[in-house]
């Protein structure tokens, strides 16, 4: 990233630093309104220069009051730049799981939508895995309320709303009225540009001389199985995959070659997500959305904690 032409000097210094030095430089940058404004403008212009019709502003994870204030300021500066250039007004919030405990902080984000009146609202959640814990009831309630308010904003302002880097919880988002989700086809929901071991197996490349076999999404239970899990299941059921979609039905044995297996699991992910969207559309047409979602989530090992919103 340091090789990107025109990268603001302070951002280059932050990226190139480590440990305490990085924290000091980041804090110094955040407190410099002129530097922040220049960085926002550079990010937006860079995206537009590549032919994009819209551009997301940079956003640090929002974990508490200070990072919330900074994110709101970043989005205010972004919309000011977008309006000056007659671009679409787009806001972006990277919300950490910790913020979902505080309904008041989420209200601040909701209020900014109505002040800035963006055409597009984009959300991303970090550390969202904790939402599946039994004790995360308040966070699930606040997350659902956030989606419901986003739907109200969408309807009132004819806006587009998205969540990026979503996993199967995107089913819940879409049912609450979200326009769309972006799910990484690799199954890596926690991308990190820093050079360290990824939190989720990408399923590509080589590791210690061995071909990597990525994770496979179960169509009903909504968990990600490793190739080893599938191998054990195949021994017990004599079926290569726990799915009967077009792609999975092509195989009599579980593929062991990484190229074949990884291609199959990616196609499988697309097929099962498309099938759900069709199911969702049919349920809405037949006015059976709540019943359909309750049944669907009851089968899930992870999303069953959300079925109470449809009972």
Secondary structure, DSSP 8 states (H G I E B T S, - for coil): -TTSTT--HHHHHHHH--HHHHHHHHHHHHT-HHHHHHHHHHHHHHHHHTT-SS-------B-SHHHHHHHHHHHHHHHHHHHHTT---EEEEEEEGGGGG-HHHHHHHHHHHHHH--SEEEEEEESGGGGGSTT-HHHHHHHHHHHHHHHHHHHHHT-EEEEES--TTHHHHHHTT-SEEE--TTS--S---SSS--SS----SEETTEE----EE-TTT--EE-HHHHHHHHHHHS-SSS--STTGGG-SS---SHHHHHHHHHHHHHHHHHHHHHHHHHHHHTT-HHHHHHHHHHT-TTGGGGGGGG-
